[in-house]
Amino acid sequence: MELYATTGKNIAVGDSLCRLFDYCKLAIKGKVFATQELFLVRALESRSRVTAAFERDGSREIVDGLFLRSIDNRIDVSSGAVFCYVDLHNRFTADEVNGESNLRRYTKRHFKPGQCCELNIEYEPLPVRTG
C-alpha cells in the first residue's frame, strides 16, 4: 500500500488517498529465445505443466502445478526474446494487528514482487513420423 495523504495535509476532491496492492496472485514473467517460440506456443496449447524454482537462504524451493497463462505477441528488440507469463498463487506467512487507538494491520506474503526464479516447462516434442 502506498499512502498519499499525510497528517495535516489538505486533500482536494478527487485526489487519491492511497494505492492498495493485493499480492495474493503474482505473475511470473519468463523469457525465452525467439527461436524457441514454437515450443512455447505448443506448450501453451497442450497445457504443459510448469515448475518454478526459487532460491531462498541457500536452498531451492520448487513450486509445481503451474501452467502458462499467455505469451507476448512480439519479440523484445533489446533482448531478442519472447516473454511468457505464469500465474503464481501467494500465501500469507504472517498477519499481525498492532496499536490500540490506531489499529494497523501488517501482512507478509511468502513470495515478493520482483523476486527471481527459474521456470521449467515440461514439454517434449514428439518425433515426426514419416512413411
Secondary structure, 3 states (H helix, E strand, C coil): CEECCCCCCCCCCCCCCEECCCCCEEEEEEEEEHHHHHHHHHHHHCCCEEEEEEEECCEEEEEEEEEEEEECCCCECCCCEEEEEEEEECCEEEEEEECCCCCEEEEEECCCCCCCCEEEECCCCCCCCCC
